Amino acid sequence: MRRYENRSTIMTSNRPLEDWGKLLSDVPTAGAILDRFLHHAINHPITGRSYRVKDSLPPPAEGKKAKPSNEPSPAGAAS
């Protein structure tokens, strides 16, 4: 509470915001926490494969070029 609106904070999570109430087993408390985290926040959702496990994934099939996971798909392309 002392840090609220006084300092910058970077927070990461591998869970969507909608799951926080279930994870904390207290929806009102999760809502209050998220209100403070997200007030004046910039949210940068990251999609694609995890870089942590990239070395344990099988290599792409021969002849196919691996698509970087941090680039968006072209408009109209099927996923």
MOCOR-V304311 format. One record per run of one state. SS is the DSSP state (2 for helix, 1 for strand, 0 for the rest). FROM is the first residue (numbers start at 1). TO is the last residue. If there is no record, write none. Layout:
SS_FROM_TO ; SS_FROM_TO
This chain:
0_1_16 ; 2_17_24 ; 0_25_26 ; 2_27_38 ; 0_39_53 ; 2_54_56 ; 0_57_79
